[in-house]
Amino acid sequence: MDFTYAHKDTSGGERQTPTAKFNIPRITPAIQAVREEAFKAEIPVSDDETLCFLGTLLTALQPKEILELGTAVGVSGGFMLGTCPEARLTTVERDENFYNSAKRNFKTFGVSERVVQILGDAGEEITKLRRGYDFVFLDCAKVQYVKYLPALKNLLRSGGVLVADDILLFGYVTGERETPKKRKMLVEHVKEYIAAATGDEELITTVINIGNGLAVSVKK
Ligand SMILES: C[S@@+](CC[C@H](N)C(=O)[O-])C[C@H]1O[C@@H](n2cnc3c(N)ncnc32)[C@H](O)[C@@H]1O
């Protein structure tokens, strides 16, 4: 596979939460095969804990319309659709190689008819979408999360849920690990997102220490 993007942080090693050993998702063999290939190629796809949490939450919520920012090769998208048999997924990816791989993978997972894939920049694409999403999985450029928040809030229906991934950034955001110089700006932007989401009167938000950290917001 030839990909130009990899986000794996190499400055501090992998981060394991104390709960990681309990939180094992149920993943179909087809999705797991793609995921393992992705790990080998250092393509950024969701870790076990994040998928386990998404699986639990989505099983309860059964959203009809899901929006994902950051398709990569379709692992989380395929997993969410597998968990929600009635759902449709709109997913945005700016890397053409990933977009094409995801297209093939969605076919393999048997969910293509329920996916609208968009090749483009998430910040631009979210301004073109219509309100009415039940669930948003925000998993692309972390530095932009805070900029995306107003548009994502608009796209969510009342009662809709927004999950932002990688919110604790390998422990830099909580101070567990010292932030490397090159990550300082990113950490500041992610902290701004947390402040905006937790301080927003229209959202109820909890930051949870699962995987690489998730911010879970519900729109009132
Ligand atoms: C962490 S990966 C997504 C992983 C995927 N959600 C999963 O768990 O299988 C982040 C993805 O966001 C994409 N991305 C980064 N910035 C973006 C942007 N501004 N617009 C659209 N996609 C972007 C990257 O190319 C990458 O594929």
The ligand as a MOL file (V3000), in Angstrom:
LIG
                    3D

  0  0  0     0  0            999 V3000
M  V30 BEGIN CTAB
M  V30 COUNTS 27 29 0 0 0
M  V30 BEGIN ATOM
M  V30 1 C -6.9990 8.9220 12.4190 0
M  V30 2 S -7.2920 8.7950 10.7380 0 CHG=1
M  V30 3 C -8.9350 8.2110 10.6310 0
M  V30 4 C -9.0880 6.8090 11.0890 0
M  V30 5 C -10.4410 6.2220 10.8500 0
M  V30 6 N -11.4950 7.0600 11.4050 0
M  V30 7 C -10.5000 4.8400 11.4950 0
M  V30 8 O -10.4920 4.7410 12.7230 0
M  V30 9 O -10.5250 3.8520 10.7400 0 CHG=-1
M  V30 10 C -7.4300 10.4370 10.2390 0
M  V30 11 C -7.7430 10.5980 8.7870 0
M  V30 12 O -8.1430 11.9480 8.5730 0
M  V30 13 C -7.6570 12.3620 7.3140 0
M  V30 14 N -7.6110 13.8260 7.3680 0
M  V30 15 C -6.7230 14.6030 8.0400 0
M  V30 16 N -7.0320 15.8940 7.8870 0
M  V30 17 C -8.1440 15.9420 7.1150 0
M  V30 18 C -8.9500 16.9910 6.6300 0
M  V30 19 N -8.6720 18.2700 6.9110 0
M  V30 20 N -10.0130 16.6840 5.8670 0
M  V30 21 C -10.3120 15.3840 5.5860 0
M  V30 22 N -9.5820 14.3450 6.0110 0
M  V30 23 C -8.5120 14.6190 6.7800 0
M  V30 24 C -6.3110 11.6980 7.1790 0
M  V30 25 O -5.9160 11.5940 5.8340 0
M  V30 26 C -6.5690 10.3470 7.8520 0
M  V30 27 O -6.9470 9.3880 6.9160 0
M  V30 END ATOM
M  V30 BEGIN BOND
M  V30 1 1 1 2
M  V30 2 1 2 3
M  V30 3 1 2 10
M  V30 4 1 3 4
M  V30 5 1 4 5
M  V30 6 1 5 6
M  V30 7 1 5 7
M  V30 8 2 7 8
M  V30 9 1 7 9
M  V30 10 1 10 11
M  V30 11 1 11 12
M  V30 12 1 11 26
M  V30 13 1 12 13
M  V30 14 1 13 14
M  V30 15 1 13 24
M  V30 16 1 14 15
M  V30 17 1 14 23
M  V30 18 2 15 16
M  V30 19 1 16 17
M  V30 20 1 17 18
M  V30 21 2 17 23
M  V30 22 1 18 19
M  V30 23 2 18 20
M  V30 24 1 20 21
M  V30 25 2 21 22
M  V30 26 1 22 23
M  V30 27 1 24 25
M  V30 28 1 24 26
M  V30 29 1 26 27
M  V30 END BOND
M  V30 END CTAB
M  END
